[in-house]
Amino acid sequence: MSSESALRPQPAPKGAAVVVVGGGVTGLSAAWWLAQAGVDVLVLEKGIVGWEASGRNGGGATHAVSPLFREEQRLWPMMDELLGYPTEYQPYRIRVALNESQLAQHRRMTQLAVSQGFETELLDPKALRELVPLVGDTVAGGIFCRYGGHANPQRTVQAYAWALQDRGGRIVQHAAVHDITLRNGRAVSVETSQGSFGCEALVLAAGPQTALLAGRLGVEVPIAPARAEMIVTEPVPVMRHGGVDGGGLYGRQTLRGNLAYGGGPHEWLEAQDLQPRRAATSPVMRSLARRMRDLFPKAAHVRVIRSWAGIVENTPDGRPILDRLKNPENVVIATMSSVGFGLSPASGRAIAQLAVDGRCNFADLRQLDLARFAGLAADWRERRGWVPWSPSGADNLMVES
Ligand SMILES: Cc1cc2nc3c(=O)[nH]c(=O)nc-3n(C[C@H](O)[C@H](O)[C@H](O)COP(=O)(O)OP(=O)(O)OC[C@H]3O[C@@H](n4cnc5c(N)ncnc54)[C@H](O)[C@@H]3O)c2cc1C
């Protein structure tokens, strides 16, 4: 995670043309795009930048299902240059199949990217072992995706924050927003633990807490937060491509060689209950370690040296919500439904355009508007079993690949 000392000292500003609530990758990227366009922008963060999911994720940037996919793929290879700081971005993904059924599943999933003009290559076990020497002798094969990629989340948060400051954007940390003041149908200021900050436009990019803030405006944003875990091993020899997934795990090999992986089950939480338990728990860690051993049998001997938990934000259909509200009409809602890291270069650009122009000129965001949930039942979480564990509850763990 980026540390406070990593940010340059700044005078305490009071307000900006655009105020962004949330110093994760979504808010920071949006603010950076705004600052690039010469807009006076201020990010308010309740803790320190990147402390939540944005600094704790798997670093994957491969979201073929998103209307922002093309822009995600276009921007990532340029981000180090655009930001002026390293994100450790590496291109491509390799999907490992431990059996024929997984291979068929990977083929189905990669079709979406193929149908958008991206290329894949089927790898037989020998070809896969050449690219990923850590897989076992009985592996079924894999798919080389000539798209997608991964980056270092903490480096990326820091790069956005520094690049934002380089362009005159401001960040105030330890400023928790607890209310929003409206006048004549517009948000005119946010009220924080460090006082009031005026704004002409407001972006709510507070991860799972976006729902609580939108609630202050009388706007319902359906989000179910869940706790997810990752483990990191000692370094192993660096592979040609570090973005290797499979067996229900996501993750990457770091430039130093560590294997950093996560995967379900995830634990559902209440929106008000996001403070505790950012440490990993041994049952989930054991499950991750076991599946990593199955995915990379040739690395079964290496030790797990670090672990942590983070909170993912899930909408009912698994897609982000990026929308400029009708009332109050100067507020943009931006919450990313567990795919926010990879999409951040593109989501930030889209959010900046929504804040300034009211529309995005490079992607069709209709699939991401809030109105799609208009008919959602009030008890949608209970109906899906997306509720926190209770002694009487049965299956309230989310299994996710
Ligand atoms: C273990 C794990 C693995 C993941 N793997 C991937 C992956 O491989 N690829 C991918 O694309 N995504 C992944 N994700 C999801 C991704 O990390 C998130 O979708 C993304 O980071 C969301 O960014 P954000 O800026 O919208 O929200 P957050 O990172 O949650 O940031 C929101 C910020 O708002 C601040 N905030 C909240 N309330 C207030 C308030 N009232 N006042 C001021 N500030 C406030 C918070 O402190 C926080 O810093 C993963 C997530 C986890 C936890």
The ligand as a Tripos MOL2 file, in Angstrom:
@<TRIPOS>MOLECULE
LIG
   53    58     1     0     0
SMALL
NO_CHARGES

@<TRIPOS>ATOM
      1 C1         -8.2470   -9.8140   -2.9470 C.3       1 LIG1
      2 C2         -8.7700   -9.0200   -4.1230 C.ar      1 LIG1
      3 C3         -8.3910   -9.3850   -5.4040 C.ar      1 LIG1
      4 C4         -8.8650   -8.6420   -6.5090 C.ar      1 LIG1
      5 N1         -8.3590   -8.9370   -7.7510 N.ar      1 LIG1
      6 C5         -8.6650   -8.1110   -8.8040 C.ar      1 LIG1
      7 C6         -8.0350   -8.2980  -10.0530 C.ar      1 LIG1
      8 O1         -7.1980   -9.1730  -10.2340 O.2       1 LIG1
      9 N2         -8.3800   -7.4540  -11.0700 N.ar      1 LIG1
     10 C7         -9.2980   -6.4550  -10.9060 C.ar      1 LIG1
     11 O2         -9.5760   -5.7250  -11.8610 O.2       1 LIG1
     12 N3         -9.8750   -6.2410   -9.7130 N.ar      1 LIG1
     13 C8         -9.5920   -7.0370   -8.6550 C.ar      1 LIG1
     14 N4        -10.1560   -6.8140   -7.4330 N.ar      1 LIG1
     15 C9        -11.1640   -5.7530   -7.3000 C.3       1 LIG1
     16 C10       -10.5020   -4.3890   -7.2850 C.3       1 LIG1
     17 O3         -9.4840   -4.3540   -6.3480 O.3       1 LIG1
     18 C11       -11.5690   -3.3310   -6.9790 C.3       1 LIG1
     19 O4        -12.6570   -3.4580   -7.8630 O.3       1 LIG1
     20 C12       -10.9710   -1.9360   -7.1140 C.3       1 LIG1
     21 O5         -9.7910   -1.8030   -6.3670 O.3       1 LIG1
     22 C13       -11.9990   -0.9100   -6.6960 C.3       1 LIG1
     23 O6        -11.3460    0.3310   -6.6420 O.3       1 LIG1
     24 P1        -12.1120    1.5830   -6.0910 P.3       1 LIG1
     25 O7        -11.1670    2.7050   -6.1160 O.co2     1 LIG1
     26 O8        -13.4040    1.6910   -6.8140 O.co2     1 LIG1
     27 O9        -12.5090    1.1710   -4.5930 O.3       1 LIG1
     28 P2        -11.5710    0.9970   -3.2900 P.3       1 LIG1
     29 O10       -10.2560    0.4430   -3.5970 O.co2     1 LIG1
     30 O11       -12.4300    0.2830   -2.2970 O.co2     1 LIG1
     31 O12       -11.3280    2.4850   -2.8470 O.3       1 LIG1
     32 C14       -12.3470    3.2680   -2.3120 C.3       1 LIG1
     33 C15       -11.7140    4.2700   -1.3870 C.3       1 LIG1
     34 O13       -12.7440    5.1120   -0.8520 O.3       1 LIG1
     35 C16       -12.4320    5.4030    0.4900 C.3       1 LIG1
     36 N5        -13.6600    5.7660    1.1760 N.ar      1 LIG1
     37 C17       -14.7100    4.9600    1.4750 C.ar      1 LIG1
     38 N6        -15.6560    5.6520    2.1300 N.ar      1 LIG1
     39 C18       -15.1870    6.9230    2.2350 C.ar      1 LIG1
     40 C19       -15.7030    8.0960    2.8220 C.ar      1 LIG1
     41 N7        -16.8870    8.1000    3.4450 N.pl3     1 LIG1
     42 N8        -14.9500    9.2290    2.7720 N.ar      1 LIG1
     43 C20       -13.7530    9.2410    2.1430 C.ar      1 LIG1
     44 N9        -13.2060    8.1340    1.5900 N.ar      1 LIG1
     45 C21       -13.9160    7.0020    1.6260 C.ar      1 LIG1
     46 C22       -11.8210    4.0930    1.0060 C.3       1 LIG1
     47 O14       -11.0160    4.3110    2.1470 O.3       1 LIG1
     48 C23       -11.0410    3.6050   -0.2040 C.3       1 LIG1
     49 O15        -9.6780    3.9980   -0.1610 O.3       1 LIG1
     50 C24        -9.7410   -7.5470   -6.3100 C.ar      1 LIG1
     51 C25       -10.0990   -7.1760   -5.0170 C.ar      1 LIG1
     52 C26        -9.6120   -7.8930   -3.9240 C.ar      1 LIG1
     53 C27        -9.9940   -7.4560   -2.5320 C.3       1 LIG1
@<TRIPOS>BOND
     1     1     2 1
     2     2     3 ar
     3     2    52 ar
     4     3     4 ar
     5     4     5 ar
     6     4    50 ar
     7     5     6 ar
     8     6     7 ar
     9     6    13 1
    10     7     8 2
    11     7     9 ar
    12     9    10 ar
    13    10    11 2
    14    10    12 ar
    15    12    13 ar
    16    13    14 ar
    17    14    15 1
    18    14    50 ar
    19    15    16 1
    20    16    17 1
    21    16    18 1
    22    18    19 1
    23    18    20 1
    24    20    21 1
    25    20    22 1
    26    22    23 1
    27    23    24 1
    28    24    25 2
    29    24    26 1
    30    24    27 1
    31    27    28 1
    32    28    29 2
    33    28    30 1
    34    28    31 1
    35    31    32 1
    36    32    33 1
    37    33    34 1
    38    33    48 1
    39    34    35 1
    40    35    36 1
    41    35    46 1
    42    36    37 ar
    43    36    45 ar
    44    37    38 ar
    45    38    39 ar
    46    39    40 ar
    47    39    45 ar
    48    40    41 1
    49    40    42 ar
    50    42    43 ar
    51    43    44 ar
    52    44    45 ar
    53    46    47 1
    54    46    48 1
    55    48    49 1
    56    50    51 ar
    57    51    52 ar
    58    52    53 1
@<TRIPOS>SUBSTRUCTURE
     1 LIG1         1 GROUP 0 **** ****
